[in-house]
Amino acid sequence: MRSFDDIFDIAAARKGGADVLNAMLAPPKASAELAAIADDRWLAAMTRGVFQAGFSWKVVDSMWPGFEAAFDGFDIGHCAMLNDEDFDRLVSDTRIIRNGAKIRSVQQNAVFVQALAAESGSAGKAIAGWPSTDFVGLLDLLKKRGSRLGGTTAQYCLRSQGKDSFILSESVTARLIAEGVIDKPATSKKALADIQAAFNVWMDQSGRSLTEISRVLAMSL
């Protein structure tokens, strides 16, 4: 496995130099800023991620005002109490993408956000307090206790909110394979643990965040 500096140099050569590459790297939000994000915005981000999975992001973006209206601004109490009559109504609502299983996930994730808030004061506090050195543990939490938040869905959701994160895109995965960290796209807990260990080494070497390292890996190919 190459050092982070070596991979950075590869990415910098591809992008026109170190200064250009550094200008493309945005750090994650500070913990206090993450913790201040309201619970309804976490549910909105989860919902956007779920509906974007396997679908056109541009279409979801263009319809997003309709999602906000249909789900009452993602009010947690309202969404957690959605019932069968509500689902029947929503599956016919032309303001949103009418996928029954994904619509039902809004209610399930509202309950999940409620539970995080009960445990930690808010979903934002729970997520902000999760250490970058165990990002895979946070992904596992979202996958197990949330609805339809497996794979890269949770990774993109957390990145969109500013949480320090890596995204196992095709480019990042290819670099991890090239470095011998994994031998194929990660699907097992062992592979994810190996990826976390590699990122932890690169964080120690560079003093950079998961977010910045992930972006460098993506731009190195």
WOTA-V80516 format. One record per backbone hydrogen bond with DSSP energy under -1.0 kcal/mol. CO is the residue of the C=O (numbers start at 0). NH is the residue of the N-H. If there is no record, write none. Layout:
CO_NH ; CO_NH
This chain:
2_6 ; 3_7 ; 4_8 ; 5_9 ; 6_10 ; 7_11 ; 8_12 ; 9_13 ; 10_14 ; 11_15 ; 11_16 ; 16_20 ; 17_21 ; 18_22 ; 20_23 ; 21_24 ; 29_33 ; 30_34 ; 31_35 ; 33_36 ; 37_41 ; 38_42 ; 39_43 ; 40_44 ; 41_45 ; 42_46 ; 43_47 ; 44_48 ; 45_49 ; 46_50 ; 47_51 ; 48_52 ; 51_54 ; 55_59 ; 56_60 ; 57_61 ; 58_62 ; 62_65 ; 62_66 ; 63_67 ; 64_68 ; 65_69 ; 66_70 ; 67_72 ; 68_71 ; 70_73 ; 71_74 ; 74_78 ; 75_79 ; 78_81 ; 82_86 ; 83_87 ; 84_88 ; 85_89 ; 86_90 ; 88_91 ; 89_92 ; 92_95 ; 96_98 ; 98_102 ; 99_103 ; 100_104 ; 102_105 ; 103_107 ; 104_108 ; 105_109 ; 106_110 ; 107_111 ; 108_112 ; 109_113 ; 110_114 ; 111_115 ; 112_116 ; 113_117 ; 114_118 ; 115_119 ; 116_120 ; 121_125 ; 122_126 ; 123_127 ; 124_128 ; 126_129 ; 130_133 ; 131_134 ; 133_137 ; 134_138 ; 135_139 ; 136_140 ; 137_141 ; 138_142 ; 139_143 ; 140_144 ; 141_145 ; 149_152 ; 151_155 ; 152_156 ; 153_157 ; 154_158 ; 155_159 ; 156_160 ; 157_162 ; 158_161 ; 161_28 ; 166_168 ; 168_172 ; 169_173 ; 170_174 ; 171_175 ; 172_176 ; 173_177 ; 174_178 ; 175_180 ; 176_179 ; 187_191 ; 188_192 ; 189_193 ; 190_194 ; 191_195 ; 192_196 ; 193_197 ; 194_198 ; 195_199 ; 196_200 ; 197_201 ; 198_202 ; 199_203 ; 200_204 ; 201_205 ; 202_206 ; 208_212 ; 209_213 ; 210_214 ; 211_215 ; 212_216 ; 213_217 ; 214_218 ; 216_219
